[in-house]
Amino acid sequence: MLTYEAALAALKEHQDEGYRAFHKKLLKDDSINVIGVRMPVLRALAKRWKGEWECVRAFPDEYYEVTFLKCAVAAQLPYEQLVSVLDGLVGVLDNWATCDGFAPACIAKRRAEFAPYIEKYLSDGRVFVRRFALTTLLHFYVDGEGLPFVLDCLKKVRAEEYYVSMAAAWLAAEVIVKFPSAGEKLLTERALDPVTHDRAIRKACESFRVTPQRKEALRALRCGCHKK
C-alpha cells in the first residue's frame, strides 16, 4: 500500500531546484507549494501508481505535484469510477498546469454521457473548473460530430477571468483552424466576448496550419482588444 510519506519521498528524490523556481514562476501563484519534479517523472510515477487510487485519493493537496499525480492517477480510472469522484477532483484544481494535464482517456468513448458534466462545470463559479470543461472539449470534442456542442459551449461560457478566457480562445482557435466556415461564423457573429474573440484570432494566426492569406482575413475580424 502506497503511503503519503513514501510518495513524498519518491517526489523529493527527483527534486530539481532550478526547475522548481522555473515552474513556480510559470504558475504565477506564490501560494502553490512546488517540489520541483519534471513532467516525465510525474507521468512515470502516475503510471507506476495506477493501481493505488484509493491510497492516492486520500493524500492532502499540499504540493502541486501531489495534486497533479492525484489527477493523473484518476485519469486512468474506468469511466464509471472516474465520474463518481470527478466533482471532488475538479474542486482542487488551482492552476493551469494541473488543469490542462488532466485529460481522462475514458471520456473519449463516452462523450455523449459526459456532456452534462461539461455543461455543469461550464456554469461553475470557480475559474479552473470552467477551464477544465473547456480543455476537455479541446481534448475530446473538436471533430465533426462534436462541433455543434463545442460551439454551443463557447457561446455560453463566462470567460471574464484570464485563465478561462485563454482556454476559450484556445478552443475557439482550434475550431477556426479545423473548421474554417464554422470558425468564421463564430467570429463574424461576435459570439465571444471581445477580449476572448481577439485572443482566439491571435492563437489561430500562430498556427502553421493557417495560410498567410487566411491570417490576414482573420486579423481583419479583430475587435481591437489587445490584452495578452
N, C-alpha and C positions, 0 to 999 in steps of 0.2 A: 504494500500500500504506500502510495506516494504521500509524503508529508510536506507541509509548507516549508519547514526548515530545510528539507532535502532539496526542494525546488529552488529555494533562495540560494542555497549553496551552489547548485548547478549553474544558476544565472550569474552569480558573483565570480564563479570560476572563469567565466568568459567576459568579464567586465573590461571595457576599453574606455579609459578616462577621456581620451581625445574624442572618441565617438559620442560619449555621454554629453560632453559640452556642445558638440555639433548638433546632436539630435534635440537636446533640450532647447536650443535656440530655434530650431525649426518648429517645435511645438508651440512656441510663443505663449507659454503659460508657466510661470515660475512656481505655481503651486503643485505641479505634477512632479513626483519623485521619479527620477530616471536612474537606473543602474548603469546603463551603457552597454547593451548587448546588441550586436549586429543582427540584421534581419535573417540571414541564412541560419544562424544559430537558433534563433527563436522558432523558425519554421521546423528545423530538425527536432527541437525539443517537443514541439506540438505533435509532431508525427510519432515520436517515441512514447508520448504520454496519451496517445489516442484512447486507450482503454481505461484511463484514470479519471474520467469525467467526474464521477461522484466525489472524488477527493479534490480535484481542481476547482470545482464549483464553489467549494467552501472556503477557498483561500481569500484573505482580505485583499481589497483593491488598494493597496498602499503604494504600489510601484506600477509605473507604466507597463513594464514587461510582464508583470503578473496578470494584469487585466488583458493585455494583448494575448497572452497564452491561454487565458480562460476562454476568450472568444475564438481563438484558433483551434482549440480542442473541441469546443462546442460546434464549430463549423463542420466537423467531421461526423457529427451525430446523424442518425436516421431522421427523416423529416418529422415524424410524429414526436420524437423526443426533443428535437430542436424547438419546435413551436411551443412546446409545453414550458420551456424555460426562457423563451426569447424576450418576453417583456422585461424580465429581470436583467438580462444581458444588455439590452439597448439602454436600460436605465443607468448603467455605469459608464457608458461611453462619454468621454470628456475631452477628446481631442480628435483631430482629423486623421491621424495616422492609424489609430486603433479602429476607428470607424471605417476608413477606406479599405483596410485589410480584412475586414470581417465580411466574407462573402461565402456563406454556406452553400456548398455544391449541390446539396439535395434540393434546393429551390428550383434549379434549372428544369427538373422534370415535373414540378408541381406548381407551375407559375399561376395557373388559374386559382388554385386553392390558396396560394399565398397572397394574392392580390388584396384581400381585405386587410391583411396586416400592413401592407404598404399604405393603404388609404388611412388606416388608423394612425400610423406613425407620421404620415404627412401632416396630420392635423394636430399633432402633439405640440406642446409649448416649448419643449426642450430642443435646443439647436442641433445637437448631434443625433437625436432620434430622427428628426426630419432629414438630416444629411444621410443617415443610414438608409432611409427609404429611397432617397434619390440615387445613392450609389448602388443600391440593389437593383433598381431599374436599369442603371447603366451596365451593370454586370450581366444581367439575365434577360432583359426585355427589349432591347433595341434591335428588333427584326421586324419583318413584315407583319407577322401575327401580333406582336406586342406593341407595335407603333401607336395604334389608337389609344391604348391605355397610357402609354408614356406621354403622349401629347395632352391627354386629359389631366394627368397628374401635374405636368408642368404649368398648365393654366391655373391650377387650383392652389399650388403651394405658396405659402407665405415665405418670402425669401429676403426679408429686410436685413437679417443678420449676415455678416460676411461669409461665414462658412456654409450657410445654406445657399446663399446667392451663388457662390463659386461652384457648389455641387450642381445646382440647377443649370448654370451656364455650361458646365462640363457636359451634362446630359443633353442639353439643347444643341451644343456644338456637334455632338455625335449624330444627332438627328439631322442637322444641317448637312453634315458630310455624307452620311449614308443615304439619306432620302431628300435630295435637293428640293423637290417640289413641296413636300410637307414642311421642310425647314424654312423655305422662303415664305410660305403661307404663315407660319408661326411668327416670323419677323414682320411681315407686312401688316398683319392683324394687330401688332403690338400686344401680343398675348402675355408677354413677360413684363415685369416692372422695368423701367428704363435702364437702371444700372445693370441688372442681370442680362437684359437684352444686348447691351453693348459688350458685356463680358463674353457672352456666347459668340458674338461675331468675332471678337478678338481671338478666342480659343479656336474657332473654326478656321480662321485665317492662319493660325500657326500650324495647321495640318499640311503635310506633304501630299495628302490625297485631294487637295483642292487646287485647281489650276489658278495661275496668276490672274487670268481674266475674271474668273468667278470671285476671287478675293476682292477685286476692285468693285464688283457688283454688290458684294456683301457689305463692304465698307460704306457704300453709298446709302445703306439702310440704317446706319448708326443713328442713335438719338443724340449723341454728343455728350454722353455721360462718361467721363474718363477716369472714374475711380478705379483703383487697382484691386 
